[in-house]
Amino acid sequence: MADPKGFLTTPREEWPRRPVAERVRDWDEVHVPGALLPIIGGQADRCMDCGVPFCHQACPLGNLIPEWNDLVSREDWRAAAERLHATNNFPEFTGRLCPAPCEAGCVLAINQPAVTIKNVECAIADRAWAEGFAPPAPPERLSGRTVAVIGSGPTGLAAAQQLTRAGHTVAVYERDDRIGGLMRYGIPEFKMEKRHLDRRVEQMRAEGTKFRTSTTVGRDVDATELRARYDAVVIATGATAWRELPVPGRELGGIHQAMEYLPLANRVCAGDLESSPLSAAGRHVVIVGGGDTGADCLGTAVREGAASVTQLDIYGRPASERDEDAEPWPTYPKLYRLSPAHEEAGALRTAPTADADARVFAASTLRFEGDAKGRVCALRLVEVDSGRRAVPDTERTLPVDLVLLALGFSGPDRSDGLVDRLGLALDPRGTIARDAGFATNVPGVFAAGDAARGQSLIVWAIAEGRAVAAAVDRYLTHSPSRLPAPIGPYDRPMTV
C-alpha cells in the first residue's frame, strides 16, 4: 500500500451526488461530473493491502482490488486499468450498478467504513476510456469455430467478448432492437447513461463480434436450426419471466409490470418516443416491491412528474448497523440504505417523515379497487409481522392511479419457444438445468447467467459469462481453456 496510515488519517468519502432539485429535472447520471477523480487517490490510500483480502472472496469476479487500489494511489492509471480489466470485462457497468459486496468484505469494514472500492473501480474504468487504455483486442488468429450467444445482457456480452478474443467467431442474438438486455431497457439513464454501453458494443464490434438485433431465437430463427448452424450455443437470455401479484382487482386498468414501464421511459431517453404511454406524470403512483427494480421505478416516476410516489416493501425496515450475530462480517448485510431514487422521492414529499422516505415497510397488498371505468383507484394494504402475517387493525387504503409491480423474476421467459424447442431440461426452480461445466442436457448448448442461476447481481452475471466462455472454449478445443473461469455454476454469494 502506498500510504500505510491512509486508513487512519483519511475518512471515507464517496462520489458526491448532484442536488436533488437539479437532477430530477433531467435524466443524466446522479453523480457530480468530474468530482470523483480529485478524491479517489486518497480513498485508494485507505486500502490496507491485507494479507488475506476478503474483498476477493466477496467478489465473484475475483477482482484484484488491493493491487489496483495501490496503483491508483500511485497514479499509475494504465497499470490499474490493466489489472482491473484482467478480471472484469465491463468495470464501468459494475462501478455504477453493482451493490458492492466487495465493500462488505473489506477488512477495514470490521470496525470502520469500508474502502470505496466501487468508486475506485468506476474511476479506473472512466480514466481508461478517457486515456485510451481500453483499445479493442481482436484475436491474432481465428480458430475456425463458431458460437451463437443468445441474449446481450452482461452475461451474454462477457461470454461473447471472451470467446471472440480467444479466436472463435461469435454472433450475439438479441430480441430487442438494441444491444444490452436489461442494461439497455431496464436500467434507467440516471443510473447508467447508455453511452457507456454503446462504447463497449463498438469495442466488441471492432474485435470481431457480430450482433443480430430484433431477432428472437425460437420465433424469428428456429432454435434447432441455429444449433445446427453453430459449433456451440450459449443461452444467456436472463430471468425475464416476471412474478405476478394474484390479488383481487389485478385485472383493473392502470396496473403494470415494472418491465412494461421502465423500457418505455428508456425509449423516451433514446429519442424513440416523445413521451411514454405509461408516464407517471400527474399520477399517484404505488410501487409494489422493495428491491432495486422498485427503486428504478421510483426515480423514473419522480422524473416524469408524478403527483406522489409510494413504494411498498413486504419486509420490515432493516437496521442501520450490522447485526454481528445474524450477519457477521464479511457477509453482505441487509441494512437500511437510502438510494438516490429514495433520496429524491423523500425530498420531494409534501409531508416528509422524519427520515423523508417514500417507502412503506412491512406492508402487504390485499386487493386493488377500481372506478366505474374499470381503472385502479385504490390499493388496500395491511401491515405484516416478520413472518408475513397480517397485523390486526392495520388495514388502510392508498389512493392510486398507476400501480407498478416490481416483484422480481422467476426464470427465463418461455413464450418464445426457445427452451421447449431445444428440449432443455429445467431445474425445480424453473431455471435451465446445467452440469458442473455449464452444459445443458443438449450437446453443445450451454446456459449461464440469470436464465440458469436465477435472478442475481450484475457482478455475478459477468462472472458467469466469463466462466461459461471458458467452458465453451474447452468444448471447442478439446483441451484446457486459456480463458479464466472465476466461478462455478453452483457457487453462491458469501453467506454465514
C-alpha positions as CSV (number, residue, x, y, z in Angstrom):
1,M,0.0,0.0,0.0
2,A,1.2,3.5,-0.9
3,D,0.2,5.0,2.4
4,P,0.4,2.6,5.4
5,K,-1.5,5.1,7.5
6,G,-4.2,6.0,5.0
7,F,-6.9,4.1,6.7
8,L,-6.2,6.0,9.9
9,T,-5.8,9.5,8.5
10,T,-8.4,9.6,5.6
11,P,-12.1,9.2,6.2
12,R,-14.4,7.5,3.7
13,E,-15.6,10.0,1.1
14,E,-18.0,8.8,-1.6
15,W,-18.7,10.3,-5.1
16,P,-20.9,13.2,-4.4
17,R,-24.4,13.3,-5.9
18,R,-25.9,16.3,-7.7
19,P,-28.5,18.3,-5.7
20,V,-31.9,16.6,-5.8
21,A,-33.7,19.6,-7.2
22,E,-31.3,19.7,-10.1
23,R,-31.0,16.0,-11.0
24,V,-34.8,15.3,-11.0
25,R,-35.1,17.7,-13.9
26,D,-33.0,15.6,-16.2
27,W,-32.0,12.0,-16.9
28,D,-28.3,12.4,-16.5
29,E,-26.4,10.3,-14.0
30,V,-26.9,11.4,-10.5
31,H,-23.3,12.0,-9.5
32,V,-21.4,15.3,-9.9
33,P,-19.4,15.0,-13.1
34,G,-15.6,15.3,-12.6
35,A,-15.9,15.2,-8.8
36,L,-14.6,11.6,-8.4
37,L,-11.0,11.9,-9.6
38,P,-9.9,14.6,-7.1
39,I,-10.9,12.4,-4.1
40,I,-10.2,8.9,-5.4
41,G,-6.4,8.8,-4.8
42,G,-6.9,9.4,-1.1
43,Q,-9.7,6.8,-0.9
44,A,-7.5,4.2,-2.6
45,D,-4.9,5.0,0.1
46,R,-7.3,3.7,2.7
47,C,-6.8,0.1,1.3
48,M,-4.6,-1.8,3.8
49,D,-3.4,-4.4,1.2
50,C,-4.4,-7.1,3.6
51,G,-2.6,-10.4,3.8
52,V,-5.9,-12.1,3.3
53,P,-8.0,-9.8,1.3
54,F,-11.6,-10.9,1.9
55,C,-12.8,-8.4,-0.8
56,H,-11.5,-11.0,-3.3
57,Q,-13.8,-13.7,-1.8
58,A,-16.8,-11.4,-1.7
59,C,-16.4,-10.5,-5.4
60,P,-17.3,-13.4,-7.7
61,L,-15.0,-11.9,-10.4
62,G,-12.0,-12.2,-8.1
63,N,-11.1,-8.6,-8.8
64,L,-7.5,-7.8,-7.7
65,I,-8.7,-5.0,-5.6
66,P,-5.7,-4.2,-3.4
67,E,-3.5,-4.2,-6.5
68,W,-5.4,-1.6,-8.4
69,N,-6.0,0.4,-5.3
70,D,-2.3,0.7,-4.8
71,L,-1.8,1.6,-8.5
72,V,-4.4,4.3,-8.3
73,S,-2.8,5.8,-5.1
74,R,0.4,5.9,-7.1
75,E,-1.4,7.5,-10.1
76,D,-0.4,4.6,-12.4
77,W,-3.7,4.6,-14.2
78,R,-2.6,2.5,-17.2
79,A,-1.4,-0.4,-14.9
80,A,-4.5,0.0,-12.8
81,A,-6.7,-0.3,-15.9
82,E,-4.8,-3.5,-17.0
83,R,-5.2,-5.1,-13.6
84,L,-8.9,-4.2,-13.5
85,H,-9.7,-5.5,-17.0
86,A,-7.8,-8.7,-16.3
87,T,-10.8,-9.9,-14.2
88,N,-13.7,-7.7,-15.3
89,N,-14.8,-7.0,-18.9
90,F,-17.1,-4.1,-18.0
91,P,-15.9,-2.3,-14.9
92,E,-17.8,0.9,-15.9
93,F,-21.0,-1.2,-15.6
94,T,-20.3,-2.7,-12.2
95,G,-18.8,0.5,-10.9
96,R,-22.2,2.1,-11.4
97,L,-24.7,-0.8,-10.9
98,C,-23.2,-3.3,-8.5
99,P,-24.2,-3.1,-4.8
100,A,-20.5,-3.8,-4.0
101,P,-20.4,-7.0,-1.9
102,C,-16.6,-6.4,-2.0
103,E,-17.0,-3.5,0.3
104,A,-19.0,-5.6,2.8
105,G,-16.0,-8.0,2.8
106,C,-13.4,-5.2,3.2
107,V,-11.3,-6.0,6.3
108,L,-11.5,-2.3,7.2
109,A,-15.3,-2.7,7.5
110,I,-14.8,-4.8,10.7
111,N,-14.8,-1.6,12.7
112,Q,-14.6,1.4,10.2
113,P,-16.3,2.5,7.0
114,A,-15.1,0.3,4.1
115,V,-12.8,1.4,1.3
116,T,-14.8,3.0,-1.5
117,I,-13.9,0.0,-3.8
118,K,-16.9,0.6,-6.2
119,N,-15.9,4.3,-6.7
120,V,-12.3,3.4,-7.3
121,E,-13.3,0.8,-9.9
122,C,-15.5,3.4,-11.7
123,A,-12.8,6.0,-11.7
124,I,-10.3,3.5,-13.2
125,A,-12.8,2.5,-15.9
126,D,-13.6,6.0,-16.9
127,R,-10.0,7.1,-16.9
128,A,-9.1,4.1,-19.1
129,W,-11.6,5.2,-21.7
130,A,-10.5,8.9,-21.5
131,E,-6.8,8.0,-21.8
132,G,-7.3,5.2,-24.5
133,F,-6.3,2.4,-22.2
134,A,-9.2,0.1,-23.4
135,P,-8.5,-0.4,-27.1
136,P,-10.1,-3.3,-29.0
137,A,-8.3,-6.6,-28.5
138,P,-9.0,-8.7,-31.6
139,P,-7.5,-12.2,-31.8
140,E,-4.3,-12.8,-33.6
141,R,-5.9,-15.7,-35.5
142,L,-9.2,-17.4,-35.8
143,S,-10.0,-20.9,-34.6
144,G,-12.5,-21.8,-37.3
145,R,-15.1,-22.5,-34.6
146,T,-18.4,-20.6,-34.4
147,V,-20.5,-19.7,-31.4
148,A,-24.0,-18.3,-31.1
149,V,-24.8,-16.3,-27.9
150,I,-28.5,-15.8,-27.3
151,G,-29.0,-12.7,-25.1
152,S,-27.0,-9.5,-24.9
153,G,-27.1,-8.7,-21.2
154,P,-23.9,-8.6,-19.1
155,T,-23.6,-12.4,-19.2
156,G,-24.0,-12.7,-22.9
157,L,-21.7,-9.8,-23.7
158,A,-19.0,-11.1,-21.3
159,A,-19.1,-14.5,-22.8
160,A,-19.1,-13.2,-26.4
161,Q,-16.1,-10.9,-25.7
162,Q,-14.1,-13.6,-24.1
163,L,-14.8,-16.1,-26.9
164,T,-14.1,-13.6,-29.6
165,R,-10.8,-12.7,-28.1
166,A,-9.9,-16.4,-27.9
167,G,-10.3,-16.6,-31.7
168,H,-13.8,-18.0,-32.1
169,T,-16.3,-16.4,-34.4
170,V,-19.2,-15.2,-32.3
171,A,-22.7,-13.9,-33.1
172,V,-24.9,-12.4,-30.4
173,Y,-28.6,-12.7,-30.9
174,E,-30.8,-10.1,-29.2
175,R,-34.6,-9.9,-29.4
176,D,-34.7,-6.1,-28.8
177,D,-33.7,-3.5,-31.4
178,R,-30.6,-2.6,-29.5
179,I,-27.9,-4.5,-27.6
180,G,-27.7,-4.6,-23.9
181,G,-30.7,-6.5,-22.5
182,L,-31.9,-5.2,-19.1
183,M,-28.9,-2.8,-19.0
184,R,-30.4,-1.1,-22.1
185,Y,-34.1,-1.0,-21.3
186,G,-34.4,-2.0,-17.6
187,I,-31.7,0.3,-16.0
188,P,-32.7,4.0,-16.1
189,E,-30.5,6.5,-17.7
190,F,-29.9,8.3,-14.4
191,K,-28.2,5.1,-13.0
192,M,-26.1,4.5,-16.1
193,E,-26.0,6.5,-19.2
194,K,-26.3,4.3,-22.3
195,R,-23.2,5.9,-23.8
196,H,-21.1,3.5,-21.6
197,L,-22.9,0.5,-23.1
198,D,-22.7,1.8,-26.6
199,R,-18.9,2.3,-26.2
200,R,-18.4,-1.3,-25.2
201,V,-20.5,-2.6,-28.0
202,E,-18.4,-0.7,-30.5
203,Q,-15.3,-2.1,-28.9
204,M,-16.7,-5.6,-29.3
205,R,-17.6,-5.0,-32.9
206,A,-14.1,-3.8,-33.6
207,E,-12.8,-7.1,-32.1
208,G,-15.0,-9.1,-34.4
209,T,-18.1,-10.0,-32.5
210,K,-21.2,-9.9,-34.7
211,F,-24.6,-8.7,-33.4
212,R,-28.1,-9.7,-34.6
213,T,-30.7,-7.4,-33.1
214,S,-34.5,-7.6,-33.4
215,T,-34.1,-11.4,-33.7
216,T,-36.0,-13.7,-31.3
217,V,-34.5,-17.2,-31.3
218,G,-37.4,-19.6,-31.2
219,R,-39.6,-17.3,-33.1
220,D,-37.7,-15.4,-35.8
221,V,-35.0,-18.0,-36.0
222,D,-35.7,-21.7,-35.4
223,A,-33.7,-22.8,-32.3
224,T,-32.8,-26.3,-33.7
225,E,-31.6,-24.8,-37.0
226,L,-29.5,-22.3,-35.0
227,R,-27.9,-25.1,-33.0
228,A,-27.1,-27.0,-36.2
229,R,-25.5,-23.9,-37.8
230,Y,-23.0,-23.2,-34.9
231,D,-20.5,-25.4,-33.2
232,A,-21.8,-24.2,-29.8
233,V,-24.6,-22.2,-28.4
234,V,-24.7,-20.1,-25.2
235,I,-28.1,-19.3,-23.7
236,A,-27.9,-16.1,-21.7
237,T,-31.4,-14.8,-22.0
238,G,-31.8,-13.8,-18.4
239,A,-34.6,-14.4,-16.0
240,T,-37.2,-12.2,-17.6
241,A,-40.4,-14.1,-16.5
242,W,-41.8,-11.6,-14.1
243,R,-43.6,-12.6,-10.9
244,E,-47.3,-11.8,-10.6
245,L,-49.4,-10.4,-7.7
246,P,-52.5,-12.7,-7.6
247,V,-54.8,-10.5,-5.5
248,P,-58.4,-9.3,-6.2
249,G,-58.5,-6.4,-8.7
250,R,-55.3,-7.3,-10.5
251,E,-57.3,-7.2,-13.8
252,L,-58.0,-3.5,-13.4
253,G,-56.5,-1.0,-15.8
254,G,-53.5,1.0,-14.7
255,I,-51.7,-1.9,-13.1
256,H,-48.5,-2.8,-14.9
257,Q,-45.3,-4.7,-14.5
258,A,-42.1,-2.7,-13.9
259,M,-40.6,-4.2,-17.1
260,E,-43.5,-2.8,-19.1
261,Y,-43.0,0.6,-17.6
262,L,-39.2,1.1,-17.5
263,P,-38.4,0.2,-21.1
264,L,-40.8,2.9,-22.3
265,A,-39.1,5.5,-20.2
266,N,-35.7,4.4,-21.6
267,R,-37.1,4.7,-25.1
268,V,-38.1,8.3,-24.4
269,C,-34.5,9.0,-23.3
270,A,-33.2,7.3,-26.5
271,G,-35.4,9.5,-28.7
272,D,-37.7,6.7,-29.9
273,L,-40.8,8.2,-28.2
274,E,-41.8,11.8,-27.4
275,S,-43.5,10.5,-24.2
276,S,-44.3,7.2,-22.5
277,P,-47.8,5.9,-22.8
278,L,-47.4,4.8,-19.2
279,S,-46.0,8.0,-17.9
280,A,-46.4,8.8,-14.3
281,A,-46.9,12.5,-14.9
282,G,-49.6,13.9,-12.6
283,R,-50.5,10.5,-11.3
284,H,-50.5,8.9,-7.8
285,V,-48.1,6.0,-8.1
286,V,-47.7,3.0,-5.9
287,I,-44.8,0.6,-6.5
288,V,-45.2,-2.9,-5.1
289,G,-41.8,-4.3,-4.3
290,G,-38.9,-3.1,-2.3
291,G,-35.9,-4.1,-4.4
292,D,-33.7,-2.3,-6.9
293,T,-36.2,-2.5,-9.7
294,G,-38.8,-0.8,-7.5
295,A,-36.2,1.9,-6.8
296,D,-35.7,2.3,-10.5
297,C,-39.4,2.8,-11.0
298,L,-39.4,5.3,-8.1
299,G,-36.7,7.5,-9.6
300,T,-38.3,7.3,-13.0
301,A,-41.7,8.3,-11.7
302,V,-40.2,11.3,-9.9
303,R,-38.6,12.5,-13.1
304,E,-41.8,12.0,-15.1
305,G,-43.6,14.4,-12.7
306,A,-45.7,12.0,-10.6
307,A,-48.1,13.7,-8.2
308,S,-47.0,11.3,-5.5
309,V,-45.0,8.1,-5.3
310,T,-45.1,5.4,-2.6
311,Q,-43.0,2.2,-2.6
312,L,-44.3,-0.9,-0.6
313,D,-41.8,-3.3,0.9
314,I,-43.2,-6.5,2.5
315,Y,-40.1,-6.7,4.6
316,G,-39.6,-4.7,7.8
317,R,-37.3,-1.7,7.9
318,P,-33.7,-3.0,8.1
319,A,-31.4,-1.9,10.9
320,S,-28.9,0.9,10.3
321,E,-26.0,-1.1,11.6
322,R,-24.8,-4.7,11.0
323,D,-26.2,-7.3,13.4
324,E,-23.0,-9.2,14.2
325,D,-24.9,-12.3,15.4
326,A,-27.2,-12.6,12.4
327,E,-25.0,-11.2,9.6
328,P,-21.3,-11.2,10.8
329,W,-18.6,-9.7,8.8
330,P,-17.7,-10.4,6.0
331,T,-21.2,-11.3,4.8
332,Y,-23.3,-8.8,2.9
333,P,-25.6,-7.3,5.5
334,K,-29.2,-6.2,4.9
335,L,-29.1,-2.6,6.1
336,Y,-31.3,0.4,5.7
337,R,-29.9,2.3,2.7
338,L,-31.1,5.5,1.0
339,S,-30.5,5.1,-2.7
340,P,-30.5,8.2,-5.0
341,A,-34.1,7.4,-6.0
342,H,-35.3,7.2,-2.4
343,E,-33.5,10.4,-1.6
344,E,-35.2,12.1,-4.5
345,A,-38.7,10.8,-3.7
346,G,-38.3,11.6,0.0
347,A,-37.0,15.1,-0.5
348,L,-40.0,15.9,-2.8
349,R,-42.7,14.6,-0.4
350,T,-45.1,17.3,0.6
351,A,-45.3,16.0,4.1
352,P,-41.9,14.4,4.7
353,T,-41.4,11.9,7.5
354,A,-38.5,12.2,10.0
355,D,-36.2,10.4,7.5
356,A,-38.1,11.6,4.3
357,D,-38.5,8.1,3.0
358,A,-41.1,7.2,0.3
359,R,-41.1,3.6,1.4
360,V,-43.7,1.8,3.5
361,F,-42.1,-1.2,5.2
362,A,-43.8,-4.4,6.4
363,A,-46.7,-3.8,4.0
364,S,-48.6,-6.4,2.1
365,T,-51.1,-5.7,-0.7
366,L,-54.6,-7.2,0.0
367,R,-56.5,-6.0,-3.1
368,F,-57.0,-3.3,-5.7
369,E,-60.2,-1.3,-6.1
370,G,-61.4,0.2,-9.3
371,D,-63.6,3.1,-10.5
372,A,-66.6,3.0,-12.8
373,K,-64.3,2.9,-15.9
374,G,-62.5,-0.2,-14.7
375,R,-59.3,1.6,-13.7
376,V,-57.5,1.2,-10.4
377,C,-58.2,4.0,-8.0
378,A,-57.1,2.5,-4.6
379,L,-54.9,-0.1,-3.1
380,R,-55.8,-1.8,0.2
381,L,-52.8,-2.9,2.3
382,V,-52.1,-4.3,5.7
383,E,-49.1,-4.3,8.0
384,V,-47.4,-7.7,8.4
385,D,-45.0,-9.1,11.0
386,S,-41.7,-10.8,10.4
387,G,-43.5,-14.0,9.4
388,R,-45.6,-12.0,6.8
389,R,-48.7,-12.5,8.9
390,A,-51.2,-9.7,9.0
391,V,-51.2,-7.4,12.0
392,P,-54.8,-6.9,13.3
393,D,-56.4,-3.5,12.8
394,T,-53.7,-2.2,10.5
395,E,-55.5,-2.2,7.1
396,R,-55.6,1.1,5.2
397,T,-56.2,2.4,1.7
398,L,-53.9,4.3,-0.6
399,P,-55.3,6.4,-3.5
400,V,-53.5,5.3,-6.7
401,D,-53.8,6.0,-10.5
402,L,-50.8,3.8,-11.5
403,V,-49.5,0.6,-9.9
404,L,-46.1,-0.8,-10.8
405,L,-45.3,-4.4,-9.9
406,A,-41.6,-4.9,-9.1
407,L,-41.7,-8.3,-7.6
408,G,-38.6,-9.8,-9.3
409,F,-38.3,-12.6,-11.8
410,S,-38.8,-16.3,-11.6
411,G,-36.8,-17.7,-14.6
412,P,-36.4,-17.5,-18.4
413,D,-39.3,-16.4,-20.5
414,R,-40.6,-19.5,-22.3
415,S,-43.1,-17.7,-24.6
416,D,-40.6,-17.6,-27.5
417,G,-40.3,-21.4,-27.6
418,L,-36.5,-21.5,-27.2
419,V,-36.4,-23.7,-24.1
420,D,-39.1,-26.1,-25.4
421,R,-37.9,-26.3,-29.0
422,L,-34.4,-27.3,-27.9
423,G,-35.8,-29.7,-25.3
424,L,-33.8,-28.1,-22.5
425,A,-34.3,-29.6,-19.0
426,L,-35.3,-27.3,-16.2
427,D,-34.4,-27.5,-12.5
428,P,-37.1,-27.3,-9.8
429,R,-36.8,-23.5,-9.7
430,G,-37.8,-23.2,-13.3
431,T,-34.4,-22.2,-14.5
432,I,-32.3,-24.0,-17.1
433,A,-30.5,-27.1,-15.7
434,R,-26.8,-27.5,-16.3
435,D,-23.9,-29.6,-15.1
436,A,-20.7,-28.5,-13.4
437,G,-19.3,-27.4,-16.8
438,F,-22.3,-25.1,-17.6
439,A,-23.5,-27.6,-20.2
440,T,-27.2,-28.3,-20.6
441,N,-28.7,-31.7,-21.5
442,V,-28.5,-30.8,-25.1
443,P,-24.9,-31.4,-26.5
444,G,-23.1,-28.2,-27.4
445,V,-25.6,-26.0,-25.7
446,F,-24.5,-24.1,-22.6
447,A,-26.5,-21.9,-20.2
448,A,-25.3,-19.0,-18.0
449,G,-26.5,-16.0,-16.1
450,D,-29.9,-15.5,-14.6
451,A,-31.5,-17.9,-17.1
452,A,-29.7,-20.7,-15.2
453,R,-28.6,-19.2,-11.9
454,G,-31.8,-17.3,-11.2
455,Q,-32.1,-13.5,-10.6
456,S,-28.8,-12.2,-9.3
457,L,-26.4,-9.3,-9.4
458,I,-24.6,-7.8,-12.4
459,V,-21.2,-8.8,-11.0
460,W,-22.4,-12.5,-10.9
461,A,-23.7,-12.2,-14.4
462,I,-20.4,-11.0,-15.8
463,A,-18.6,-13.7,-13.8
464,E,-21.0,-16.3,-15.3
465,G,-20.3,-15.0,-18.7
466,R,-16.5,-15.3,-18.3
467,A,-16.9,-18.8,-16.7
468,V,-19.2,-20.2,-19.4
469,A,-16.8,-18.8,-22.1
470,A,-14.0,-20.9,-20.6
471,A,-16.3,-24.0,-20.6
472,V,-17.2,-23.4,-24.3
473,D,-13.6,-22.9,-25.2
474,R,-12.7,-26.3,-23.6
475,Y,-15.5,-27.9,-25.5
476,L,-14.5,-26.4,-28.8
477,T,-10.7,-27.0,-28.5
478,H,-10.8,-30.4,-26.6
479,S,-8.1,-29.0,-24.4
480,P,-7.7,-26.9,-21.2
481,S,-9.1,-23.5,-21.7
482,R,-6.9,-20.4,-22.0
483,L,-9.7,-18.4,-20.5
484,P,-10.3,-17.7,-16.8
485,A,-13.2,-19.3,-15.0
486,P,-13.8,-17.2,-11.9
487,I,-16.8,-19.2,-10.6
488,G,-18.6,-22.5,-11.0
489,P,-22.3,-22.9,-11.7
490,Y,-23.1,-23.9,-8.1
491,D,-21.1,-21.2,-6.4
492,R,-23.2,-18.8,-4.3
493,P,-22.6,-15.4,-2.7
494,M,-20.7,-15.4,0.6
495,T,-23.1,-16.4,3.5
496,V,-22.7,-17.4,7.1
